[in-house]
Amino acid sequence: MITKNNIEKSTYKDFIYIKEILSEYTKRAYVVGGALRDTILGIKVHDLDIEVYDIDIDKFSKIMQYIGAKGVGKSFFVYKYNNIDISLARIEKKSGKGHKAFEVRITGNEKEASRRRDFTMNALMYHIYKKELLDFWGGKKDIKNKIIKIVDTESFKEDSLRVLRAVQFSARFGFKCDKDSICVMQEIKLDDLSKDRIFWEFEKLFQAKYLQFGFYYLVKLGIMKKLFDIDLKCEDFFKICKVFIKYQFGFEKEFYRYYFLYIISQILNIDIFTLLQKLNTPKIYKKFYKLQPKLSLAPNDKELLEIALKIPVKMYLLNYIPAVKNRAKELGIYYKKFKTDINVKDIIKEGFKGADISKEIKKRELKYINNFLSSKF
């Protein structure tokens, strides 16, 4: 299952090295988690998680020091070697508030170690020496059937972030959550999560292939209400889903991550910057959305050219509508801004001052646009 054909070259090289090092100290070590899920789905693997058994904590720490692995979660016995996380098999129990408040103890029982995983599709284990797959929870079948199913309800509830993980997994892979898991997740509060942790999961959603799935579960699991205090009307819900289904493949790849919130804010007529604040998004999001014109409908030729004075239409997020994209290309403003012959220095020489300069620029730009349209069309 783990071969050089399905893993990124440098990661596979590191995997073989670690496998050889660990073989001197244990006969039980497993690749676990998302790499196995992705392998089954035919997705190229770039990073691995290796879970190690039958080595005591001190010895494990010395081995990690020897290979130069860095402790990224020492209290959880987790080390990182390039794109590989290496950890001792463990059992976790919630001991307080926050994602780090867990009691952790080492275990030698594979099934109990896998019980702490969030979903069955992420609970597979592959023995790196025997080349055997352990599947205690039916994860392989659920992957085949495109189902997201909770492994253990009590363990799952201990980290509310897992609800958001279900959403982004659904959006990335086009998977559906099973009914029992939905019921569990609907009851979980999200008020203990930091904005940073929330955004990490949303960022994966923004770049996912099946945005309609992600949006559906944001609503179905009550996340739109819990995080954004938004109650959706049925008609708005279906409008948003329709856009994602019908137009998503027309999104510009370079700006793909910006469409999700933009479309939601446009259809619901809500301030996108309020959403950004609640998600604590990086400044680049705010900067990009500030470039977007305040138009709720597809622009006419004049409006398109006004937009193109500031940005090429390729950067305008309503370009997913084919008529907008095609017309902008016909006007020659899809890949580049619209250029005029207006010279600011000339306007100043003519005696315009202060705010009157920008007013005059705007006036001449509109005149230039009108002349352009009348002469060309």
Secondary structure as a PSIPRED ss2 file (coil, helix, strand):
# PSIPRED VFORMAT (PSIPRED V4.0)

   1 M C   1.000  0.000  0.000
   2 I C   1.000  0.000  0.000
   3 T C   1.000  0.000  0.000
   4 K C   1.000  0.000  0.000
   5 N C   1.000  0.000  0.000
   6 N C   1.000  0.000  0.000
   7 I E   0.000  0.000  1.000
   8 E C   1.000  0.000  0.000
   9 K H   0.000  1.000  0.000
  10 S H   0.000  1.000  0.000
  11 T H   0.000  1.000  0.000
  12 Y H   0.000  1.000  0.000
  13 K H   0.000  1.000  0.000
  14 D H   0.000  1.000  0.000
  15 F H   0.000  1.000  0.000
  16 I H   0.000  1.000  0.000
  17 Y H   0.000  1.000  0.000
  18 I H   0.000  1.000  0.000
  19 K H   0.000  1.000  0.000
  20 E H   0.000  1.000  0.000
  21 I H   0.000  1.000  0.000
  22 L H   0.000  1.000  0.000
  23 S C   1.000  0.000  0.000
  24 E C   1.000  0.000  0.000
  25 Y C   1.000  0.000  0.000
  26 T C   1.000  0.000  0.000
  27 K C   1.000  0.000  0.000
  28 R C   1.000  0.000  0.000
  29 A E   0.000  0.000  1.000
  30 Y E   0.000  0.000  1.000
  31 V E   0.000  0.000  1.000
  32 V E   0.000  0.000  1.000
  33 G C   1.000  0.000  0.000
  34 G H   0.000  1.000  0.000
  35 A H   0.000  1.000  0.000
  36 L H   0.000  1.000  0.000
  37 R H   0.000  1.000  0.000
  38 D H   0.000  1.000  0.000
  39 T H   0.000  1.000  0.000
  40 I H   0.000  1.000  0.000
  41 L H   0.000  1.000  0.000
  42 G C   1.000  0.000  0.000
  43 I C   1.000  0.000  0.000
  44 K C   1.000  0.000  0.000
  45 V E   0.000  0.000  1.000
  46 H C   1.000  0.000  0.000
  47 D C   1.000  0.000  0.000
  48 L E   0.000  0.000  1.000
  49 D E   0.000  0.000  1.000
  50 I E   0.000  0.000  1.000
  51 E E   0.000  0.000  1.000
  52 V E   0.000  0.000  1.000
  53 Y C   1.000  0.000  0.000
  54 D C   1.000  0.000  0.000
  55 I C   1.000  0.000  0.000
  56 D C   1.000  0.000  0.000
  57 I H   0.000  1.000  0.000
  58 D H   0.000  1.000  0.000
  59 K H   0.000  1.000  0.000
  60 F H   0.000  1.000  0.000
  61 S H   0.000  1.000  0.000
  62 K H   0.000  1.000  0.000
  63 I H   0.000  1.000  0.000
  64 M H   0.000  1.000  0.000
  65 Q H   0.000  1.000  0.000
  66 Y H   0.000  1.000  0.000
  67 I H   0.000  1.000  0.000
  68 G C   1.000  0.000  0.000
  69 A C   1.000  0.000  0.000
  70 K E   0.000  0.000  1.000
  71 G E   0.000  0.000  1.000
  72 V E   0.000  0.000  1.000
  73 G E   0.000  0.000  1.000
  74 K H   0.000  1.000  0.000
  75 S H   0.000  1.000  0.000
  76 F H   0.000  1.000  0.000
  77 F C   1.000  0.000  0.000
  78 V E   0.000  0.000  1.000
  79 Y E   0.000  0.000  1.000
  80 K E   0.000  0.000  1.000
  81 Y E   0.000  0.000  1.000
  82 N C   1.000  0.000  0.000
  83 N C   1.000  0.000  0.000
  84 I E   0.000  0.000  1.000
  85 D E   0.000  0.000  1.000
  86 I E   0.000  0.000  1.000
  87 S E   0.000  0.000  1.000
  88 L E   0.000  0.000  1.000
  89 A C   1.000  0.000  0.000
  90 R E   0.000  0.000  1.000
  91 I E   0.000  0.000  1.000
  92 E E   0.000  0.000  1.000
  93 K E   0.000  0.000  1.000
  94 K E   0.000  0.000  1.000
  95 S C   1.000  0.000  0.000
  96 G C   1.000  0.000  0.000
  97 K C   1.000  0.000  0.000
  98 G C   1.000  0.000  0.000
  99 H C   1.000  0.000  0.000
 100 K C   1.000  0.000  0.000
 101 A C   1.000  0.000  0.000
 102 F E   0.000  0.000  1.000
 103 E E   0.000  0.000  1.000
 104 V E   0.000  0.000  1.000
 105 R E   0.000  0.000  1.000
 106 I E   0.000  0.000  1.000
 107 T C   1.000  0.000  0.000
 108 G C   1.000  0.000  0.000
 109 N C   1.000  0.000  0.000
 110 E H   0.000  1.000  0.000
 111 K H   0.000  1.000  0.000
 112 E H   0.000  1.000  0.000
 113 A H   0.000  1.000  0.000
 114 S H   0.000  1.000  0.000
 115 R C   1.000  0.000  0.000
 116 R C   1.000  0.000  0.000
 117 R C   1.000  0.000  0.000
 118 D C   1.000  0.000  0.000
 119 F E   0.000  0.000  1.000
 120 T H   0.000  1.000  0.000
 121 M H   0.000  1.000  0.000
 122 N H   0.000  1.000  0.000
 123 A C   1.000  0.000  0.000
 124 L C   1.000  0.000  0.000
 125 M E   0.000  0.000  1.000
 126 Y E   0.000  0.000  1.000
 127 H E   0.000  0.000  1.000
 128 I C   1.000  0.000  0.000
 129 Y C   1.000  0.000  0.000
 130 K C   1.000  0.000  0.000
 131 K C   1.000  0.000  0.000
 132 E C   1.000  0.000  0.000
 133 L E   0.000  0.000  1.000
 134 L E   0.000  0.000  1.000
 135 D C   1.000  0.000  0.000
 136 F C   1.000  0.000  0.000
 137 W C   1.000  0.000  0.000
 138 G C   1.000  0.000  0.000
 139 G H   0.000  1.000  0.000
 140 K H   0.000  1.000  0.000
 141 K H   0.000  1.000  0.000
 142 D H   0.000  1.000  0.000
 143 I H   0.000  1.000  0.000
 144 K H   0.000  1.000  0.000
 145 N C   1.000  0.000  0.000
 146 K C   1.000  0.000  0.000
 147 I E   0.000  0.000  1.000
 148 I E   0.000  0.000  1.000
 149 K C   1.000  0.000  0.000
 150 I E   0.000  0.000  1.000
 151 V C   1.000  0.000  0.000
 152 D C   1.000  0.000  0.000
 153 T H   0.000  1.000  0.000
 154 E H   0.000  1.000  0.000
 155 S H   0.000  1.000  0.000
 156 F H   0.000  1.000  0.000
 157 K H   0.000  1.000  0.000
 158 E C   1.000  0.000  0.000
 159 D C   1.000  0.000  0.000
 160 S C   1.000  0.000  0.000
 161 L H   0.000  1.000  0.000
 162 R H   0.000  1.000  0.000
 163 V H   0.000  1.000  0.000
 164 L H   0.000  1.000  0.000
 165 R H   0.000  1.000  0.000
 166 A H   0.000  1.000  0.000
 167 V H   0.000  1.000  0.000
 168 Q H   0.000  1.000  0.000
 169 F H   0.000  1.000  0.000
 170 S H   0.000  1.000  0.000
 171 A H   0.000  1.000  0.000
 172 R H   0.000  1.000  0.000
 173 F H   0.000  1.000  0.000
 174 G C   1.000  0.000  0.000
 175 F C   1.000  0.000  0.000
 176 K E   0.000  0.000  1.000
 177 C E   0.000  0.000  1.000
 178 D C   1.000  0.000  0.000
 179 K H   0.000  1.000  0.000
 180 D H   0.000  1.000  0.000
 181 S H   0.000  1.000  0.000
 182 I H   0.000  1.000  0.000
 183 C H   0.000  1.000  0.000
 184 V H   0.000  1.000  0.000
 185 M H   0.000  1.000  0.000
 186 Q H   0.000  1.000  0.000
 187 E C   1.000  0.000  0.000
 188 I C   1.000  0.000  0.000
 189 K C   1.000  0.000  0.000
 190 L C   1.000  0.000  0.000
 191 D C   1.000  0.000  0.000
 192 D C   1.000  0.000  0.000
 193 L C   1.000  0.000  0.000
 194 S C   1.000  0.000  0.000
 195 K H   0.000  1.000  0.000
 196 D H   0.000  1.000  0.000
 197 R H   0.000  1.000  0.000
 198 I H   0.000  1.000  0.000
 199 F H   0.000  1.000  0.000
 200 W H   0.000  1.000  0.000
 201 E H   0.000  1.000  0.000
 202 F H   0.000  1.000  0.000
 203 E H   0.000  1.000  0.000
 204 K H   0.000  1.000  0.000
 205 L H   0.000  1.000  0.000
 206 F H   0.000  1.000  0.000
 207 Q C   1.000  0.000  0.000
 208 A C   1.000  0.000  0.000
 209 K C   1.000  0.000  0.000
 210 Y C   1.000  0.000  0.000
 211 L H   0.000  1.000  0.000
 212 Q H   0.000  1.000  0.000
 213 F H   0.000  1.000  0.000
 214 G H   0.000  1.000  0.000
 215 F H   0.000  1.000  0.000
 216 Y H   0.000  1.000  0.000
 217 Y H   0.000  1.000  0.000
 218 L H   0.000  1.000  0.000
 219 V H   0.000  1.000  0.000
 220 K H   0.000  1.000  0.000
 221 L C   1.000  0.000  0.000
 222 G C   1.000  0.000  0.000
 223 I H   0.000  1.000  0.000
 224 M H   0.000  1.000  0.000
 225 K H   0.000  1.000  0.000
 226 K H   0.000  1.000  0.000
 227 L H   0.000  1.000  0.000
 228 F H   0.000  1.000  0.000
 229 D C   1.000  0.000  0.000
 230 I C   1.000  0.000  0.000
 231 D C   1.000  0.000  0.000
 232 L C   1.000  0.000  0.000
 233 K C   1.000  0.000  0.000
 234 C H   0.000  1.000  0.000
 235 E H   0.000  1.000  0.000
 236 D H   0.000  1.000  0.000
 237 F H   0.000  1.000  0.000
 238 F H   0.000  1.000  0.000
 239 K H   0.000  1.000  0.000
 240 I H   0.000  1.000  0.000
 241 C H   0.000  1.000  0.000
 242 K H   0.000  1.000  0.000
 243 V H   0.000  1.000  0.000
 244 F H   0.000  1.000  0.000
 245 I H   0.000  1.000  0.000
 246 K H   0.000  1.000  0.000
 247 Y H   0.000  1.000  0.000
 248 Q H   0.000  1.000  0.000
 249 F H   0.000  1.000  0.000
 250 G H   0.000  1.000  0.000
 251 F C   1.000  0.000  0.000
 252 E C   1.000  0.000  0.000
 253 K H   0.000  1.000  0.000
 254 E H   0.000  1.000  0.000
 255 F H   0.000  1.000  0.000
 256 Y H   0.000  1.000  0.000
 257 R H   0.000  1.000  0.000
 258 Y H   0.000  1.000  0.000
 259 Y H   0.000  1.000  0.000
 260 F H   0.000  1.000  0.000
 261 L H   0.000  1.000  0.000
 262 Y H   0.000  1.000  0.000
 263 I H   0.000  1.000  0.000
 264 I H   0.000  1.000  0.000
 265 S H   0.000  1.000  0.000
 266 Q H   0.000  1.000  0.000
 267 I H   0.000  1.000  0.000
 268 L H   0.000  1.000  0.000
 269 N C   1.000  0.000  0.000
 270 I C   1.000  0.000  0.000
 271 D C   1.000  0.000  0.000
 272 I H   0.000  1.000  0.000
 273 F H   0.000  1.000  0.000
 274 T H   0.000  1.000  0.000
 275 L H   0.000  1.000  0.000
 276 L H   0.000  1.000  0.000
 277 Q H   0.000  1.000  0.000
 278 K H   0.000  1.000  0.000
 279 L H   0.000  1.000  0.000
 280 N C   1.000  0.000  0.000
 281 T C   1.000  0.000  0.000
 282 P C   1.000  0.000  0.000
 283 K H   0.000  1.000  0.000
 284 I H   0.000  1.000  0.000
 285 Y H   0.000  1.000  0.000
 286 K H   0.000  1.000  0.000
 287 K H   0.000  1.000  0.000
 288 F H   0.000  1.000  0.000
 289 Y H   0.000  1.000  0.000
 290 K H   0.000  1.000  0.000
 291 L C   1.000  0.000  0.000
 292 Q C   1.000  0.000  0.000
 293 P C   1.000  0.000  0.000
 294 K C   1.000  0.000  0.000
 295 L C   1.000  0.000  0.000
 296 S C   1.000  0.000  0.000
 297 L C   1.000  0.000  0.000
 298 A C   1.000  0.000  0.000
 299 P C   1.000  0.000  0.000
 300 N C   1.000  0.000  0.000
 301 D H   0.000  1.000  0.000
 302 K H   0.000  1.000  0.000
 303 E H   0.000  1.000  0.000
 304 L H   0.000  1.000  0.000
 305 L H   0.000  1.000  0.000
 306 E H   0.000  1.000  0.000
 307 I H   0.000  1.000  0.000
 308 A H   0.000  1.000  0.000
 309 L C   1.000  0.000  0.000
 310 K C   1.000  0.000  0.000
 311 I C   1.000  0.000  0.000
 312 P C   1.000  0.000  0.000
 313 V H   0.000  1.000  0.000
 314 K H   0.000  1.000  0.000
 315 M H   0.000  1.000  0.000
 316 Y C   1.000  0.000  0.000
 317 L H   0.000  1.000  0.000
 318 L H   0.000  1.000  0.000
 319 N H   0.000  1.000  0.000
 320 Y H   0.000  1.000  0.000
 321 I C   1.000  0.000  0.000
 322 P H   0.000  1.000  0.000
 323 A H   0.000  1.000  0.000
 324 V H   0.000  1.000  0.000
 325 K H   0.000  1.000  0.000
 326 N H   0.000  1.000  0.000
 327 R H   0.000  1.000  0.000
 328 A H   0.000  1.000  0.000
 329 K H   0.000  1.000  0.000
 330 E H   0.000  1.000  0.000
 331 L C   1.000  0.000  0.000
 332 G C   1.000  0.000  0.000
 333 I C   1.000  0.000  0.000
 334 Y C   1.000  0.000  0.000
 335 Y C   1.000  0.000  0.000
 336 K C   1.000  0.000  0.000
 337 K C   1.000  0.000  0.000
 338 F C   1.000  0.000  0.000
 339 K C   1.000  0.000  0.000
 340 T C   1.000  0.000  0.000
 341 D C   1.000  0.000  0.000
 342 I C   1.000  0.000  0.000
 343 N C   1.000  0.000  0.000
 344 V H   0.000  1.000  0.000
 345 K H   0.000  1.000  0.000
 346 D H   0.000  1.000  0.000
 347 I H   0.000  1.000  0.000
 348 I H   0.000  1.000  0.000
 349 K H   0.000  1.000  0.000
 350 E C   1.000  0.000  0.000
 351 G C   1.000  0.000  0.000
 352 F C   1.000  0.000  0.000
 353 K C   1.000  0.000  0.000
 354 G C   1.000  0.000  0.000
 355 A H   0.000  1.000  0.000
 356 D H   0.000  1.000  0.000
 357 I H   0.000  1.000  0.000
 358 S H   0.000  1.000  0.000
 359 K H   0.000  1.000  0.000
 360 E H   0.000  1.000  0.000
 361 I H   0.000  1.000  0.000
 362 K H   0.000  1.000  0.000
 363 K H   0.000  1.000  0.000
 364 R H   0.000  1.000  0.000
 365 E H   0.000  1.000  0.000
 366 L H   0.000  1.000  0.000
 367 K H   0.000  1.000  0.000
 368 Y H   0.000  1.000  0.000
 369 I H   0.000  1.000  0.000
 370 N H   0.000  1.000  0.000
 371 N H   0.000  1.000  0.000
 372 F H   0.000  1.000  0.000
 373 L H   0.000  1.000  0.000
 374 S H   0.000  1.000  0.000
 375 S H   0.000  1.000  0.000
 376 K H   0.000  1.000  0.000
 377 F C   1.000  0.000  0.000
